[in-house]
Amino acid sequence: MAEENGSVMPDEPVTAKTREGYDLPVIDVTNPRFAVPDGPNARALHNAFLAGEWRRRFIPPFIMRLMLRSAARKSRLIRAFFNTDAGFLDGLSTYVMKLGADNLVPPYDGPVDRRLGASPHAGLLRLRMQQTARLLADGLVAELERAGGALNLINIGGGPALDSINALILLARARPDLLRRTIAIHVLDSAEDGPFFGANALAALKQEGRPLHELDIAWVHRAYDWNEPAALEQLVRELTSAGGLIAASSEGALFEYGSDAAIVGNLTALRRSGTGARLVAGSVTPADDVRRRMIAETGFKLVPRGVAGFAPLAARAGFRIAQVEKALISDQVLLRPE
């Protein structure tokens, strides 16, 4: 690890192991290596993304597929696109795309991987996570000021759950006093690889000199199918009976890939007790023509509802949209109980 005057350089990333034994950098959105310009400062990234999509619309679909298949022979990341029959990219591969070209390490650092990591789309994926974490952290400040007891963060389908972890990093920087309590991240995901890496990432971030040092944070992974929300309802009931505060998030997962029934069912489970989740943050797929064309090209099972199509689903479960942040490929929403 790089050092300066005998101490760790402040922007040197923490690393954590995957199930395969590779060491990957851990995204910390407060670290300049990972932070993405937001708001008006994101204009260059947005323009680059739109320009790239404009150029690609003139490439015939069969030519694009041939190009991708050729690139897949040289890129572990692009191979992941072709090796899934589920209609979505696995959580760990999605995470690696968020690292950015300068932070890729073996076996994800070939020339094609680096070009993909440097693409505007990869930057917008990281912005999606950054905005979700920021919405969650900012929304929790007033709630934590009012509530004592434990803080429970429920992450639905989030793989390594770096949105939940980064929300804690943001709070630890801005209001460390609010985190002097027992904290638990409950990861509800059917896969193993993402949560395995997330648990190791959290452990690394709790080491001395790291952003979450000395915080009492537990990691709990539960296998979960969001089409059967009874398990979530039971978890919320247990956490509510124990007291404390519940907040939830789902970045790049439930609100983008789930059916209407699954979304309403999970949000209802989060509010079932009437004193359940005080806020929910997550990403919604826009319904514009650019995003619809991208979905058609990839074959991913994203549902382009947009905020206008998502809001009635949230309302059916007793939530309102309190805030929206945009990142072109997704709209990040903060939900609060009605």
N, C-alpha and C positions, 0 to 999 in steps of 0.2 A: 504494500500500500504506500502511495507516495507520501513523502513527509517534507516539511519545511521547518527548518530550525528545530528539528527533533520532535515535531508534533504532526499529527495527521492534518493534511490540508483540508480546509473546511468544505470544499466541494467534491472531495473524493467520495464516491458512492459506497454505501454498504453493499455487501454481496450476500446471497443466500443460495443454498443448494436446491436443485430440482430433484425429483424422484430418480432421474437418470444419473445424478451425480455431478451435473454441471453447475458452476457458480455463475449466477446472473446478478447484475446490478439491481438494487432495489430502488424503485422510483420514489423520490421525495420531492414533491412539487415546490418545496421551499428552497431546494438546491438549484442554483443557476443552470446546472447541467441538464435539468429536466423541466424547468418552468417554461410554459408556453405563453407568448403574448396573448392577452385577452382584451375584450372590448374593442375600442377603436384601434388598439395596437395590433390586433389580429388581422387587419385588412390585407396585409401582404400575403399571409397564409391563405386567406379566403380567396383572394384573386388568383393565386397560383393553382388552387384546387379547381376553381371554375374554368380556368384556361386549359388545364389538363383534361377535364371532362369534355370541353368543347372540341379539343383535338381528337379525343377517342371516339366521338360520335361518328366520325367519318371512316373509322376502321370497320370493315365488315366483321360481324360476330365470329365467323369461322376462322378468319385471319387472327383475330384476337385470341381465340382458343388455341390455335397453333402456336402463337407467340408465348402464351402462358405455359403450355406443355413443354416447350423447349426450355423456358426459364426454370421450370420446376426441376429439371435434371441438375441444375446448379444451385438451387435454393431450397433449404429445409423449410423456410417459411411458406414459399409458394407451393411446395409439395403438400403442406398441411391443408391448403385450399382444396386440393384434388382428392385428399385421402379421407374426406368426411362425407358420410351419407346422411348426416343429421340435418343438413341445411344451415349449419352455423360453424364458425371457426372455434376450435376448443379454447378454453380460457387461458392456458399458458401461452399458446401461439399468439393470441390476441395481445397478451401482456408484452411479449417480446417485440411485437410491432410498435408498441408504445414507447420503447426505449429510445428510439432515434438512432440514426446511423452511427453517430460518434460513441454510442454506449453499447453497441453490439459486441458480443464476445463469442468465441467458438462454442458450439458449432453453428452459430447463426451469423457469422461475419464474412461470408463470401461476398464477392462483388455485387451479385444480384440481390442478396439480402440487404446490402448497404444501400443500394438504389431504392429498394422498397422502404427501408427505414428512413430515408431522406425525403420520401414523397409527402406531399401535403396531406394525403389521406392519413398517413401514420401520425403526423403532427396533430391532426384533428381528433384522432382517437385519444391521444394523450390529453388534449384540451378537454375532451368529454369527461375523462376521469378527474381532471383538475377542477372542472366546474362542479361536478357532482360532489367532490370532497369539500369544496368551498361552500356550496349550498348547505351541506350537512353541518359543517363546523359553525358557520355563521348562525344557522337556525338553532343550534344547540346552546348558544351562549345564554340567552334569556331563560331557556328551560332549565339549564344547570344552575343558574343563579337562584331559581325558585325552588328547585327540588334537591332534597338530600338523598342519601342512599346510593345504590349502585347505578351505573350507566350500562345499559345493554344495547349493543348495536347489532341489529339483525341484517345480514347481507344475503339477498336472494339471488342465486345463480351467478354470483360475482367471481367465481374462480378463486384467485388469490386474494380477493377482497381488498385491493390496494386503495379503493375509494374510502373504505372505512378506516384503514390504517392512516391514510393521509389526512382524513378529517381530524384524527387524534393528533397528528403532527402539527397541523395548523393551530389547534387549540392549545397544544403544549407550548407553542411559541407565543401566542397572543394572550392566553389566559390560563397559565399553568395551575393557578389556584383552583380552577373548576374541576381539575382532574385528580384531585386528592381524594380519591374514592375507589372502590372496587369497580373495575371495568371488564366487560366480556364482549368479544366479537363472536357472534353466532353465525357461522357460514353454512347456508343451506344450499347445497350443490350436489348434483348426482355424480359428478366426476371426482377423481382423486388428485390428479396432478396439480391443478391450480391451488386447491386448499393446502396441499402438502408444501408447496413453495411459499404460500402466504404465511403459514405457521412459522417456517424458518425465517422469513423476512421479518416478521414481528419479533422473533427471538433476537435477531441481529440488531434490530433497532432499539432493543431494550438494554443493550450492552453499554458499559460505561463510556461516556463521551458521545453517545448517540442520542437522537431526538426524543426517544421514549424511555430513557434511562430512569430507573427508580419508580416507574409507574406500575401499578398493580393491574396488569391486563392479561386476561385469560383468552384462549383461543379454543373454540368448540366447533368442530365440523360435524354436520349431520347430513347423511344422504337424503336427498329431497327431490320430489317430483312436484312442480308447481301446479300440476293439474289435479293434485290431491292435497288441498290446503288444510286438511284436518290436523296434520302434524304441526303446521304453523300455528293454528288456533290453540292447540294444546300447549305449545311453547309459550305463546303470549299469555295464556292463562297462568302458567307456572311462574313466569317472570313477574306478572302483575301481582300475584298473591305474595311474592317475596318483597314487594315494594321496589322503589327506585324508578328510573326513567328508561323508556324504550324509544329508540329511533331506528328507522330502517332505511335501506338503500338497495337499488338494483340498477347497476350501471351496465349498459350493453346487454341486458338480459330480459327480464320478465316483460317490461313495458314495450320492448321492441320485437320480441319473438312470441310472446304469449298470446293466447286467444282472448277474446273479450271476456269469456267466462272465467278464465284463469286469472286475469287481472282483477276483476271484480271479486272473485273468491279470495285471493290473497290479501287484497286491501281490506276486505270485510273481516278476514281473520285477524289482521293487525288492529282492527278497531272493535272486535267482537265484544270485548269486556266493557267497552265504553271508556276505559281508562288505559287503553293500550298505547300504541305508538303515537307520540306527540308530533312527529313529523316523519315524512318519507321523502327521500331524494332519489331521482332516477332519470334515465334517458329515454326519450321518445323519438321514433323515426319520423322525419318530416314527410309530408305527402306531396312535395313538389315534383316536377317532371324530371329534374336531374337525379334525385334520389330514386325515383321509380325506375329510371333507365339503368342505374347502377345495380339495383336489385335484380332486374331482369337479366343482366349480363352475368352476374355471379351465381344466380340460382339460390342464394341464401333465402331463408324463410322469414325475412324481416317483414313486419306489417307496417306499412307507411300510413299511420293514422294522422300524424301531426298533432299538435296540441289541441286543436279544435275537436278532433275525433277522440282524443284521450280524455278530455275534461269530463264528458258525461259519464264515462266509466268510473272515474274517480268519485264523482258526485253520487253515483249509485251506492258506493261503499262508505259514504259519509266524509269524503275529503274534498277540499277545494285546492285549486292551484294558486299558491301564494306568490310564486316567483318563477320566472323562466329565463334561462341563459341559452344562447344559440351558438352552435359550432358547425353549421352547415350540414354535416352528416347526421346530426342529432340535435334535439332540443332538450336541455336539461331542466327538469321541473322540481320544485319544492312543494310538497303537499302538506297541508295542515288540516286537522279535523274541522268539520263544519261547526 
